[in-house]
Amino acid sequence: MAEAFLQVLLDNLTSFIQGELGLILGFKDEFEKLKSTFTTIQDVLEDAQEKQLKDKPLENWLQKLNVAAYEADDILDECKTEAARLKQTKYGIYHPKAIAFRYKIGKRMKEMMEKLDAIAKERADFHLREKIIERQAARPETGFVLTEPQVYGRDKEEDEIVKILINNVSNAQELSVLPIVGMGGLGKTTLAQMIFNDQRVTEHFKLKIWVCVSDDFEENRLIKAIVESIEGKSLLGDMDLAPLQKKLQDLLNGNRYFLILDDVWNEDQHKWDNLKAVLKVGARGASVLVTTRLERVGSIMGTLQPYKLSNLSQEDCCSLFMQRAFGQQEEMNPNLVAIGKEIVKKSGGVPLAAKTLGGLLRFERKEREWEHLRDSEIWNLPQDESSIMPALKLSYHHLPLDLRQCFTYCAVFPKDTVMEIEKLISLWMAHGFLLSNGKVLEDVGNEMHDLIHDLATSLFLARASSSNIREINVNKYSHMMSIGFAKVESSYSHLLVENFVSLRVLNLSRIELNQLPSSIGDLVHLRYLDLSFNREMCSLPKQLCKLQNLQTLDLRYCNSLSCLPKETSKLGSLRNLLLDSCSKLTCMPPRIGSLTCLKTLSHFVVGGKKGGQLGELGNLNLYGSIEIRHLERVKNDKDAKEANLSAKENLQSLIINWDWFEPRRYESEEVEVLEALKPHPNLTSLTISGFKGFRFPEWMNHSVLRNVVSITIKDCTNCSCLPPFGELSCLESLQLWNGCVEYVDVDVDSGRFPSLRKLVILDFSNLKGLLKKEGEKQFPVLEEMKIYRCPVLRSTSNLSALTSLNIGHNNEATSLPEEMFKSLANLKYLRISFFTNLKELPTSLACLNALESLQIVHCNALESLPEEGVEGLTSLTELFVTSCKMLKCLPEGLQHLTALTTLTIRRCPTLAKRCEKGIGEDWHKIAHIPYLHIHNY
């Protein structure tokens, strides 16, 4: 990593020497000499890096160089910070503190040069060759990843394993578990994916589930992951183990399911037994496929003989390599093919190695470059696992310098971590790894293969120094790695952060911190400070505002935080200010609009008389999303216009909020304010809440909202008509909460809501229908609809694409319209809940031939289920009835529903008695159902 960091340091030195700030302190000659010495050393670093792992003295020399580079970077950083500060003072370089600073830095520079001279002299002992390091950006790999990449040499294995899974008839009490065992990079995951998508597997199993396990075999996490995989959505909030177990068993009960647990490392028999006990509720033939590197894992988990995956044949490895190196269309140069075959021999039959090497040569057609790779000394290094790591190391050496340390830094995270790219880029920037503010790295992938992680770890360990700690992660991040300059601390109580003067990143998230110490202001190099989820922290020390280099301040979910320091505007380098769920924040600090580097400002709270006015947003080039709160405090539309939202082309999500309980001025003023908050047409998500004007603004049309995908309108109770949302061609989700309109859309044109997939309507007491005039091409792709507390809503037809319908909270209806379900041929999920006076369901229920789940909840007046309606539910697998106290019996047609596997009846006393096993009057109707849950509670 030294060669990569050194290049960034040299770039920074050049910029400082040539810039205005470099002239202020007068160290130009010293920095020129520093640059010259580092440049001389840099010329041989590429050769040193290849040789160091088999030369311990050389490795130690690189460690010393690394330490020196970090020390030099600290000095440079302090000079830049002090020069910027002096420039802003009245006395400039004649300020009394400047003299003391120059003396201190001069002394450190002298010591630094003595160390560096000694390091430079040692270089001659290693007989290193000079190599030119390419620094240009990586060449676009057009066509490198095939649309349908071919898998070589695994058809036989796929067929064998699929047959094992399908033909296996296990004991009813035994869950079938088949481990695939093999070293890293052999393609275990790829093979598992082939099996998972095999048509025979799809037809044989009712449920297919994929979970990446890695080295975290915690039962709660795995059960949660399995449930989320089945339901296709994330579980909201944390659940205790018992309800998680119950939820998973309800989902698996009676189903012949296929679960893949990929990349398992757990060797604790007890942990597996606990999970296995929960999984043993499926139908006969339910199977688990496990991929692992460890034979012990296979023996612990497997009930079937482990399938040991062998290396690819030389022929298949060669085919994979050639595909990556030449693509599909290009004619192969026979000389390169010959060299390629020799390279493939060194890959050891490991697909990942062949793929990596082929990709490395994808755009290289010079024979000498292929020969150089073939003859590289890296192949001679001792390896733990065949020859995969040398191949990956060669790939690393061919990365551009500015990407090498970005890649290596990823070793800090555990394997299989899915990283938020925005956060990762912010961390790269905090450590000074980026040469271009992160823009070229927006599309860097979110996940790494575990062997790639191993490579990053080995490089980090080999090249980073622990004597200059630049990152500290406390407590909840203990699963992260103490590696190189990144340190993990189990507790904050004993930690004196001021002792770590070189810190660039400090993560104090989720540690129940009540107060941040004033010594935080001494960390002059700090770029990234994470204080998120410290829910009891009420304020921040004013010394925080001394951090002139701070780029990211993460305060998300600091629920008790009432204000930011008054001098926050002094954080001149701040790029990301994250304030999500800081619900007690009363206003913004003065002059926040002067933070012109600010890119992310997730929340803006309009203040009263003192500062925090909306016009502060005017000069900020914001990215991502912003929520503007307390718009009732905006005096007039002039202040709103000064926010200049229409010019913010990088803003994707906008939430604008009037506080429902705050005193208001005139409703007409609110209309003018909202009119002035017109966003840029690049906006993709819009939420308006608490608006009490009598009409929505003119800009809410296709011209301005043409790219909007999601719209939410809440508590806008004075608007009698909604904007023409039906004309928005990109709109996929529309949520309407608490309003007074009669129709969602009054336009009579055909082709309304062409892309809408989700519609939620809650608390609209006057709503009569979705459209004033229905047509054939309206809501053509609507899949999910939820309607609560809309008592006068008439039924809506022509929703043929609908798959999920949730209706409820109606105290007036005694029946549902007969035509309600007639056109819902694709409906799979139906929930009818909290209909206080509903006595019957329509017989058109029989039209729902695709329905898989029917839930009837808290319909206490419901007396029966329609006999004709139930008979048509031929695809129904789950029937859930709860709190329907007047329901007297089940329909006879229930016994003919052969797909029905689960029946749940709760708090229906009469019905429960009739369904008693063997003796109840309705027992013959449900005896064929495998999973019955009948309770009076």
Summary of the structure (lengths in Angstrom):
residues: 937
radius of gyration: 32.7
end to end distance: 62.9
largest distance: 99.4
contacts: 3020
relative contact order: 0.04
helix: 39%
strand: 15%
